[in-house]
């Protein structure tokens, strides 16, 4: 009996020591963004996603390269296979609807209004607040999908040729800018927003369609509708274009390249919030792997890279950047809270009608 009692005591000590070691290795879950959303699987198996394949729809270029480095590679080390499908949000958005219930794409990067609509329509999953890194997100990044980056639609202008600095949206209607304001393409985020801003800048709303289109027509002739940023900034440098509505991250990239331009977050009504947003497809075969991917994307490490290298505002409030970077991006709760959020439900409902008006009234004649 005494030997049995000793064995029982030893067994209890070994079990307790194992539990301590398991917790130290991350078995109890973590908010570090190390990859696994269920830490117990990671502790018991270093290849928890063996045999699983994640298909992710995302933009290309440096954006995709960063996702590859900070999210794809860590998951591959845990056994997952990943495929990045590059392209625009329109293709991804349509694919979610076309494959409703049986998606071939597990995760999609969308813009803020597309993500909301996809969740509302049941082709994407609502956010899972139990993700370890989710509490680190700004409140605005926790709604209608997982916020990946913040950007602001403001104004870029040639600082050497413009008579005085631009400070508000209504400044685009100064006489010196007539025929010198480049327009964004339509339909698209920037085009939708520019129509709305034409009214908001003069005390109207997004819903004052006729007024807004008449104000845009006052800026004609339109020197260019930009789809290629290199072309836009060459025109800004030459003076053929003096100003354009654009995202801060794009403008700051070209400022770094030495172009003689300035970016401003305008007043009245303020710069417009843009948010790259991640959604998980409804019906994905690998929901835990998809959540692990999202958790890595919103981690401090990934978000810091996007902020410091790509000039995209972090959605993770734990990110810290130098002052010279902070001045170029949407950074900090106060800055985020000042951004203008448009009535996207209305804007999207008008796209078909406004596409016709844009082509005939803005670009035509």
N, C-alpha and C positions, 0 to 999 in steps of 0.2 A: 504493500500500500504506500509505503514511504517513497519507493522508487517511482511509482505511478504519479504521486503528488509532485515530485521533482520534475518529471517529464511534462506534466501539465503547466507548471510554472515556466519552464523553458519554452514550451510552445507558445504561451501567451506573450513572452518577451520577444520572440522572433516575429510573431504576428504584429505586435505594436511597432517594432522597428521597421517592418516592411511598409506599414501604413505611413509612417513618417517619411520614408524614402519616396514612396509614391506621391505624396503631397509635394515634396520638394522638387520632383521632376515635372510637376505641372498637372498631376492627376486630378486636382480639384478644380480645374478651369483657370483661365488667365485672361487678362485684358491686354496682354503684350502684343497681340497680333502675330503670334508665332505660327499660326496656321490652323490648327485643329479646333473646331468649335466644340467638340466633345473631348476634353483632355484625357479621359480615361482610355479611349481608343489609342491615342498617341502613346500613352505610357505603356500599354500592354502590347502594342504592335507598332513598330516603326514604319510600317507600310499600310496604314489604315485604308488607303484609297486604291490599293492594288486592283487592277482590272476595271477601274472606272475611268471614263473619258468625259471631260468637260468641254463643251463647245461654247465659246464666248464671242459675241458680236461686239466689235469695238472699232473706234477710229484707228487709222494707220499712223505712220511716221513715228515721231518721238513718243507719242502717247502710247502706242502699242509696244514700243521697245521698253518703256518703263513698266508696263503691266507684265510683260514677259519676265523682266528681271525680278520684280518685287512680289509677284503673285504666282505666276506660272511655275517658275523654277522651284520655289519652296514646296509646292504641291507635287511636282514631279518627284522630288526627293522622298515624298511620302507615298509614292506608288502611282499617282494619278497621271493620266495622259491628258494633254490639253491641246485644243485647236483654237486659234484666233481667226475669226472670220472678219476681214477688214472691209469697211465701207461706211456709208452714211446712215444717219438715224432712220431715214425714210424706209430703207430696205429692211432694217431690223424690225421696225415697228410693224410693217406689213407682214413680215414673216411670223411674228408672234400671233397675229390674227389668223393667218392662213393655216397655221399648224396648231390651232387651239386644241388643247387636250392631249396632243401627242407631239410635243415640240422637239425639233432636231437641234435647236439652240437653247442651251440651259440658262445662259446669263446674257443680258443685253445692256449696253450703255446707251441711254437715251437722253433727251433733254427733259427739263422739269415738267412741261405740260404733257409730253408724250408718256412719261412714266406714270403720271397721275391717271391719265385716261386708260392706260393698259391695266393698271390695278383696278380701277373702277369697273372696267369691262370684263374682268376675270380672266385675262390672258397672262397676267403676272401676279405673283404672290405679294400680299401685304408685307410690310417690314416685320422682321423678327427681332423684337427688342432684347432677346436673350443673347444675341451675339456679343462676345466679350468686349469688342471695341465700340459697340453701339452707344453706350452712355457718354463716350468721349466726343460724339458729334454735336455740333451746334444744333439747337432746336430746329432751325430752318432746314437742316440736312437730314432730319429724322422723319420727315413727312413725305409721303407719296414716293417711296423708294429710298434707296440709300444714297445720300449726297456724296459725290466723288470730288468735285471741285466747284468752287464759286468763281464766276467771272462777272464783270459789269459791262454793260453796253453804254459807252459814253461817246466822246467825240475826239477824233484826232485831227490836228490841223497843222499847216505849215507855219511854224513860229517865226520864220524870217520874212514872210510875205504878207501875213495878216496884220492889219493896222493896230489892233489891240487884242489882248487875250480873250478867248472865249470863256465864259463862265456859266452860261445857262443855255438850254436847248433853243430858246427863242433867238439867240444870237445868230443862228444859222440863217435867219431871215433878214440879216443886215444887208444893205445894198451891195456891199463888196462881194458877197457870196452868191449872188444870183448867177446861175449857170456854172457855178464852181463847186457845187456839193455833189459828191459821188453818192449814188444810191446803192443800197444792198440789193441782192437778188430777191425775187419774190416768186413763190411762197418760201418762207423760211423764218427763223426766229428774228433775225435782224429786220427783215422787211415787215413782218407783223408789228414789231415794236415801233418801227419808224412811223407807220401809219398812226398808231395810237399816240405817239409822242407829238405828232403834228397838232393834235387837239389838246393834249395835256399841257403843252407848253403855253397855250393861250386860254387856259381856264375851262376847256371843254373836257370830255371824257373819251374813252375808247369807243363809245357807242355813238358818237356824233360823226357818223360816216361821211356825210356830204361835206361838212365843215373840214374834216381832216384831209379829205382828198383835195379840196380846194386849196388848202394851205400848202400841201405838197406841190401842187401845180404852180404855185408862186415861185418855187425854187427853179423851175425849168428855165432854159433847156438843161436836161440831165447830161452831164459830160460823159458819164460812164455808169453802168451798173456792174459792180465788182463781184467777181467770183474768184479771181486770182489775186492774192495779196501782193505778190511781187509787182504786178502791173499797177495796182492801186498806189503803192508807195513810190513807184517811179513817176506816176502822174502827180502825186503830191510834191515830190522833189522838184519837178519841172515847173510847177505852178499851174498846170492845166486843171488841176483839182486843188482846192484850198482846204477842204474839210470833208469829213465823212463820219457817219456813225459806225462804231467798231468796238469790238471787245478789247478790254484793257490788256489782256495777255498778248494779243496779236500786236497791238501798237507798241508795247514795251519791247517786244522782240526786235522790231525794226528800229526803235530808238537805240537799242544796244548795238545795232549794226551801223549806226552813225547817220541815219536819215534826219534831216532838219525839221523834225515834227515834235509836237507836244500832245500829250493825252490829258484830257480833263474829265473828271466826274462832274457832269453839269448839275446845276440847280434847276428847280422848276420844271419837272417834278423830281429830279434826281436821276442818277444812273439806274439802269434797269437790271434787275437780278437775272442772271443766267446760271443754271446749275446743271452740270453733268451729273446724271443720276443712273445708278445701277438698279436693275430689277432682275429677279429670278423668275424664269418662265413657269407658269402654272403647269404642273404635270411633269416637271423634270424628273428623270429617273434617279438622279443623284442629288437630292436636296441638301444633304449634309456637306457634300463636296462643294456645292454651289455656295453654301453659307461660309464655308472655310475660305473660299476665294474672295467673297465680299469682305470678310473680316480682315484679310490681308490688305485689300485695296484701301480700306479706311483706317489702316494702322498709322501710327505716328511716322514710322520709317518711310512708307510709301508716300504719304501725304507731304512729308518734308521734301522729298525729291521733286514732286510735282510743283511745289511752291518755289523752291530755290533754282530749279533747272528749267522749268517750263512756264514760270510766272503765272501759275494757276492757284487761286486762293484755296487754302486747305479747309476742308470741312471738319477736320478733327481739331478741337479747341486746345489740345495739348501740344500742338506743333509750335515751335519757337523758331523765328527766323531773324536775321540781322535787320537793322532799321532800313538799310538801303533796299532790301528785298521787300520789306513790309510796305514801303511807300509805293511799290509798283503793283501790288496785288490786293485782292479783297481779303483783308486780314483782320481778325478780331471781331468780337461780338458787336461792338458799336458800329463798325463799318458795315457789317452784314445787315444789321437792323435798319440802316439808312437806305438800303437799296429799294427801288420801286418794284413792286410785284404787280404785274398787269392782270387784267381780267381775261385770262387765257381761254376760259370756256367760251366767252363771246368771240374773241379773236379767231379761234379755230372754227367756230360755227359760220364765220363769214368768209372763209378762205376761197371757196369756189366763186362766190360773187366778187370778192375783191381781186382775185386773179384776173378776171375779165376787165375790171375797172383799171387795174394797174397797167395791163397791156394796152388798153385803149386810151386812158386819160393821162397816165404818167409817161409811158414810153412812146405812145403814138402821137402823131400830129405835132 
